[in-house]
Amino acid sequence: MGKQHDSGAAPLALTRAVQRWDFDESVKKMRGIAKQWNKLTLEVVRELYLAKEYLTNQKGQRHNPNAPDFILYTWESYCKTIEFSRQQADYYIKKFIPKELSDNGRNVLLLEPPMVTESTADRALMDARMEKVLRGEERPKDWTDKEEAELKKRHEEARFRKMAEELNVPAIARTKKDYFEETLKRSKDIVNFKLEDRSQIMAQAAIFEHIEAYLRAFTNIETKALAAFNLALKTKNLANDIAETNFQLSEAKETKHDS
């Protein structure tokens, strides 16, 4: 029978190991290990990359072992053979750029740092502090830059919600003909479009800036997407309505000219 684990001794041993830790000794030890670790990691991931590229691009089938085009090995069987998790291998490969494709001519592994998640309690506390300031109370002495940025964002959200309510006019009726779709087919007409003067250029820039600010007011990505599609739909309806008016005016001019 194996020796019973002493749950009390283990933490004590760890504490002693921490207390005996030495900066200079650790640096000397880790310098060599870190270089070797990075080099080995890149070599391993590159080999995984090459293996997956080869095995997943094989031409053949897996049904008849006697056929000449039978595929003997797959990416999954390769991972099992080397006793490596396929999910983990796929994760590393997605972060890997082979030296033949990288900007610096070296194998690159883009491992992102772990995301810092905000606890529910921290968020609730910030929301409570935010509500007090929004009601007109003074900012607390320990008010942070993060809270100031959040406050600014909420002011912008409120301003744009009010603007949206004020501009909530009835939707323009869709025309029978979709001029918008036809114009998209002639994309060169849009690319070559030029404004007439500086005032129009400035107005367009201001509109684009307001649209971007409006969309930044949404924190939920799904809601933001819906808001963007809603803007596109209303713009499309406006474009169709203007095109219909232009078409009718053109017809009226032609009729008058013919008479």
C-alpha positions as CSV (number, residue, x, y, z in Angstrom):
1,M,0.0,0.0,0.0
2,G,1.3,3.4,-0.9
3,K,2.2,6.0,1.7
4,Q,-0.8,8.0,2.9
5,H,-0.7,11.6,1.8
6,D,-0.2,14.0,4.7
7,S,-2.4,17.0,3.9
8,G,-0.8,19.0,6.6
9,A,2.8,18.4,5.6
10,A,2.4,19.3,2.0
11,P,1.5,23.0,2.5
12,L,4.3,23.3,5.1
13,A,6.8,21.8,2.6
14,L,5.6,24.2,-0.1
15,T,5.9,27.2,2.3
16,R,9.5,26.1,3.1
17,A,10.3,25.8,-0.6
18,V,9.0,29.3,-1.2
19,Q,11.0,30.7,1.8
20,R,14.2,29.0,0.4
21,W,13.7,30.5,-3.1
22,D,16.6,32.7,-4.3
23,F,16.4,35.3,-7.0
24,D,19.9,34.8,-8.5
25,E,19.7,31.0,-8.4
26,S,16.2,31.1,-10.1
27,V,17.3,33.5,-12.8
28,K,20.4,31.3,-13.5
29,K,18.3,28.2,-13.7
30,M,15.4,29.7,-15.7
31,R,17.5,31.5,-18.4
32,G,18.6,28.2,-19.9
33,I,15.2,26.5,-19.4
34,A,13.2,29.4,-20.9
35,K,15.3,29.5,-24.1
36,Q,15.1,25.7,-24.4
37,W,11.4,25.8,-23.7
38,N,10.7,28.4,-26.3
39,K,12.8,26.6,-28.9
40,L,11.2,23.3,-28.2
41,T,7.7,24.7,-28.2
42,L,8.3,26.2,-31.6
43,E,9.7,23.0,-33.0
44,V,6.8,21.0,-31.6
45,V,4.2,23.3,-33.0
46,R,5.9,23.5,-36.4
47,E,5.9,19.7,-36.6
48,L,2.2,19.6,-35.6
49,Y,1.5,22.3,-38.3
50,L,3.3,20.3,-41.0
51,A,1.6,17.0,-39.9
52,K,-1.8,18.5,-40.0
53,E,-1.3,20.2,-43.4
54,Y,-0.2,17.0,-44.9
55,L,-2.7,14.7,-43.3
56,T,-5.8,16.9,-43.8
57,N,-5.0,17.5,-47.4
58,Q,-4.6,13.9,-48.5
59,K,-6.5,12.8,-51.5
60,G,-8.3,9.5,-51.0
61,Q,-10.9,7.6,-48.9
62,R,-11.2,5.8,-45.6
63,H,-13.8,3.1,-46.5
64,N,-11.9,0.4,-48.5
65,P,-8.5,-0.6,-47.0
66,N,-7.7,-2.6,-50.1
67,A,-8.1,0.3,-52.5
68,P,-4.9,2.1,-53.7
69,D,-6.2,5.5,-52.5
70,F,-7.0,4.3,-49.0
71,I,-5.8,6.8,-46.4
72,L,-3.9,4.9,-43.7
73,Y,-3.2,7.8,-41.3
74,T,-5.4,10.8,-40.3
75,W,-4.7,13.9,-38.3
76,E,-6.7,12.4,-35.4
77,S,-4.9,9.1,-35.5
78,Y,-1.5,11.0,-35.6
79,C,-2.4,12.9,-32.4
80,K,-3.4,9.7,-30.7
81,T,-0.2,8.0,-31.8
82,I,2.0,10.8,-30.3
83,E,-0.3,10.9,-27.3
84,F,-1.1,14.6,-27.8
85,S,-4.6,16.2,-27.4
86,R,-5.9,17.0,-30.8
87,Q,-7.9,20.0,-29.4
88,Q,-4.7,21.4,-27.8
89,A,-2.7,20.8,-31.1
90,D,-5.4,22.6,-33.1
91,Y,-5.3,25.5,-30.6
92,Y,-1.5,25.9,-30.9
93,I,-1.6,25.6,-34.7
94,K,-4.1,28.4,-35.0
95,K,-1.6,30.6,-33.1
96,F,1.3,29.5,-35.3
97,I,2.9,31.3,-38.3
98,P,5.6,29.2,-40.1
99,K,8.8,31.1,-40.9
100,E,8.0,30.8,-44.7
101,L,4.9,33.0,-44.1
102,S,6.0,35.3,-41.2
103,D,7.2,38.9,-41.6
104,N,10.5,38.2,-39.8
105,G,11.4,34.9,-41.4
106,R,11.1,33.0,-38.2
107,N,8.5,30.6,-36.8
108,V,6.1,32.6,-34.6
109,L,3.7,31.5,-31.9
110,L,1.2,34.1,-31.0
111,L,0.1,33.1,-27.5
112,E,-2.2,35.7,-26.1
113,P,-2.2,36.6,-22.4
114,P,-5.2,35.3,-20.4
115,M,-8.1,37.7,-20.3
116,V,-8.7,39.6,-17.1
117,T,-12.3,38.9,-16.1
118,E,-14.2,41.3,-13.9
119,S,-16.1,39.7,-11.0
120,T,-19.8,40.2,-10.6
121,A,-19.2,41.8,-7.2
122,D,-16.7,44.3,-8.7
123,R,-19.1,45.2,-11.5
124,A,-22.1,45.6,-9.1
125,L,-20.0,47.9,-6.9
126,M,-18.9,50.1,-9.9
127,D,-22.5,50.3,-11.1
128,A,-23.7,51.5,-7.7
129,R,-21.0,54.2,-7.6
130,M,-21.8,55.1,-11.1
131,E,-25.5,55.6,-10.4
132,K,-24.7,58.0,-7.5
133,V,-22.5,60.1,-9.8
134,L,-25.1,60.1,-12.6
135,R,-27.7,61.4,-10.0
136,G,-25.4,64.4,-9.4
137,E,-23.4,63.3,-6.4
138,E,-19.7,64.1,-6.2
139,R,-17.1,61.5,-7.4
140,P,-15.6,59.5,-4.5
141,K,-11.9,60.2,-3.6
142,D,-10.9,56.8,-4.9
143,W,-12.6,57.3,-8.3
144,T,-10.6,55.5,-11.0
145,D,-9.8,56.3,-14.6
146,K,-11.7,53.2,-15.6
147,E,-14.8,54.5,-13.8
148,E,-14.4,57.9,-15.5
149,A,-14.2,56.3,-18.9
150,E,-17.3,54.2,-18.1
151,L,-19.1,57.4,-16.9
152,K,-18.3,59.2,-20.2
153,K,-19.5,56.2,-22.2
154,R,-22.8,56.2,-20.3
155,H,-23.3,59.9,-20.9
156,E,-22.8,59.3,-24.6
157,E,-25.2,56.4,-24.5
158,A,-27.9,58.6,-22.8
159,R,-27.3,61.4,-25.3
160,F,-27.7,59.1,-28.3
161,R,-30.7,57.4,-26.9
162,K,-32.4,60.8,-26.5
163,M,-31.3,61.7,-30.0
164,A,-32.7,58.4,-31.4
165,E,-36.0,59.1,-29.6
166,E,-36.2,62.7,-31.0
167,L,-35.5,61.4,-34.6
168,N,-37.8,58.4,-34.4
169,V,-39.9,59.4,-37.4
170,P,-42.1,56.9,-39.2
171,A,-40.2,54.6,-41.5
172,I,-40.2,55.6,-45.2
173,A,-42.4,53.3,-47.3
174,R,-40.3,51.0,-49.5
175,T,-40.5,51.7,-53.2
176,K,-41.6,48.9,-55.5
177,K,-38.2,48.9,-57.2
178,D,-35.0,48.3,-55.2
179,Y,-32.7,51.0,-56.7
180,F,-30.3,50.4,-53.8
181,E,-29.7,46.8,-54.9
182,E,-29.2,47.8,-58.5
183,T,-26.7,50.5,-57.6
184,L,-24.7,48.0,-55.6
185,K,-24.3,46.0,-58.7
186,R,-22.7,49.0,-60.3
187,S,-20.2,49.5,-57.4
188,K,-17.9,51.7,-59.5
189,D,-20.6,54.4,-59.5
190,I,-20.3,54.5,-55.7
191,V,-16.5,54.3,-55.6
192,N,-16.2,57.2,-58.1
193,F,-18.8,59.3,-56.2
194,K,-17.4,62.7,-55.2
195,L,-18.8,65.4,-53.1
196,E,-19.3,68.9,-54.5
197,D,-17.6,71.1,-51.9
198,R,-15.8,71.2,-48.6
199,S,-19.0,71.8,-46.6
200,Q,-20.4,68.5,-47.9
201,I,-17.1,66.7,-47.1
202,M,-17.2,68.0,-43.5
203,A,-20.8,67.1,-43.1
204,Q,-20.2,63.6,-44.3
205,A,-17.2,63.2,-41.9
206,A,-19.4,64.4,-39.0
207,I,-22.2,61.9,-39.9
208,F,-19.7,59.0,-40.1
209,E,-18.2,60.1,-36.7
210,H,-21.7,60.2,-35.1
211,I,-22.6,56.8,-36.5
212,E,-19.4,55.3,-35.1
213,A,-20.0,57.0,-31.7
214,Y,-23.6,55.7,-31.7
215,L,-22.5,52.1,-32.3
216,R,-19.7,52.4,-29.7
217,A,-22.5,53.1,-27.2
218,F,-23.6,49.5,-27.3
219,T,-21.7,47.0,-25.1
220,N,-23.5,43.9,-26.2
221,I,-22.2,42.8,-29.6
222,E,-25.5,41.3,-30.8
223,T,-27.4,44.5,-30.0
224,K,-24.7,46.5,-31.7
225,A,-25.0,44.3,-34.8
226,L,-28.8,44.8,-34.8
227,A,-28.4,48.6,-34.5
228,A,-25.9,48.6,-37.4
229,F,-28.4,46.6,-39.6
230,N,-31.2,48.9,-38.5
231,L,-29.1,51.9,-39.7
232,A,-28.3,50.2,-43.0
233,L,-32.0,49.3,-43.5
234,K,-33.2,52.9,-42.9
235,T,-30.4,54.3,-45.2
236,K,-31.5,51.8,-47.9
237,N,-35.1,52.9,-47.6
238,L,-34.0,56.6,-47.8
239,A,-31.8,55.8,-50.9
240,N,-34.7,54.1,-52.6
241,D,-37.1,56.9,-51.8
242,I,-34.7,59.5,-53.2
243,A,-34.0,57.4,-56.3
244,E,-37.8,57.0,-56.9
245,T,-38.3,60.7,-56.6
246,N,-35.4,61.3,-59.0
247,F,-36.9,58.8,-61.4
248,Q,-40.3,60.4,-61.3
249,L,-38.8,63.9,-61.9
250,S,-36.9,62.5,-64.9
251,E,-40.0,61.0,-66.4
252,A,-41.9,64.3,-65.9
253,K,-39.1,66.2,-67.7
254,E,-39.2,63.7,-70.6
255,T,-43.0,63.9,-70.9
256,K,-42.8,67.7,-70.9
257,H,-40.0,67.6,-73.5
258,D,-42.0,65.2,-75.8
259,S,-45.1,67.3,-75.6
